[in-house]
Amino acid sequence: HPMPCSPGKFTAADGAAICSSCKAGTFQDIEGQTRCRVCIAGTYCLPGTVVPQLCPAGTWSSKGLQDAAGCHFCPLGHYCEA
């Protein structure tokens, strides 16, 4: 019988035999989905992410970030919470 894809995975094809992991820069926190969601601003998403990871305190990111190395230092005159 059909099994839903677990969080962090998806399948968009009828008759799929396996689920694919979400690519870096995307995530999926709900089971049984047909696509992954773009990683939100202020976070990064490694492959297969279920919950986006916050950029370190003092840094920020735009959406779709693939790893922590892409988090930018907060500019002078501003602050960035964790």
C-alpha positions as CSV (number, residue, x, y, z in Angstrom):
1,H,0.0,0.0,0.0
2,P,1.2,3.6,-0.6
3,M,3.5,5.2,2.0
4,P,3.8,9.0,2.3
5,C,7.2,10.6,1.8
6,S,8.7,11.5,5.2
7,P,9.5,15.2,6.1
8,G,12.6,16.4,4.3
9,K,11.6,14.3,1.2
10,F,9.1,14.5,-1.7
11,T,7.9,12.9,-4.9
12,A,6.1,14.6,-7.7
13,A,5.6,11.5,-9.9
14,D,2.7,9.1,-10.0
15,G,4.0,5.5,-9.5
16,A,7.2,6.6,-7.8
17,A,9.1,3.8,-6.1
18,I,11.2,6.1,-3.8
19,C,11.0,9.6,-2.4
20,S,13.7,12.2,-3.2
21,S,15.5,14.3,-0.6
22,C,14.8,18.1,-0.7
23,K,17.7,19.9,-2.4
24,A,20.0,22.3,-0.6
25,G,18.2,25.7,-0.3
26,T,14.8,24.0,0.2
27,F,13.0,22.1,3.0
28,Q,9.8,20.2,3.8
29,D,8.4,19.8,7.3
30,I,5.2,17.9,6.3
31,E,5.0,14.3,5.2
32,G,3.4,13.2,1.9
33,Q,4.3,16.3,-0.1
34,T,4.9,16.7,-3.9
35,R,7.5,19.5,-3.7
36,C,9.8,21.2,-1.2
37,R,9.6,24.8,0.0
38,V,12.2,27.5,-0.5
39,C,14.3,28.0,2.6
40,I,13.1,31.2,4.4
41,A,15.1,34.4,4.9
42,G,17.4,34.3,8.0
43,T,17.9,30.6,7.7
44,Y,19.8,28.0,5.6
45,C,18.8,24.5,4.4
46,L,21.1,21.6,3.8
47,P,19.9,18.7,1.5
48,G,17.0,16.8,3.2
49,T,16.2,19.6,5.6
50,V,13.0,19.2,7.7
51,V,13.4,22.5,9.8
52,P,15.5,25.4,8.4
53,Q,18.5,26.3,10.5
54,L,19.0,29.8,11.8
55,C,22.0,31.8,10.6
56,P,24.3,32.5,13.5
57,A,23.7,35.5,15.7
58,G,25.1,38.7,14.0
59,T,24.4,37.3,10.5
60,W,21.5,37.2,8.0
61,S,20.5,35.6,4.7
62,S,18.1,36.0,1.9
63,K,15.7,33.1,1.1
64,G,16.9,29.9,-0.5
65,L,20.3,29.8,1.2
66,Q,22.1,26.4,0.9
67,D,24.5,26.5,3.8
68,A,25.7,28.6,6.8
69,A,28.7,29.9,4.8
70,G,26.3,32.1,2.9
71,C,25.0,33.9,6.0
72,H,26.3,37.5,5.7
73,F,27.6,39.6,8.6
74,C,25.1,42.2,9.7
75,P,26.0,45.6,8.3
76,L,27.4,48.5,10.4
77,G,24.7,50.4,12.2
78,H,22.4,47.4,12.3
79,Y,21.9,44.2,14.4
80,C,20.8,40.7,13.5
81,E,19.2,38.5,16.1
82,A,19.7,34.7,16.1
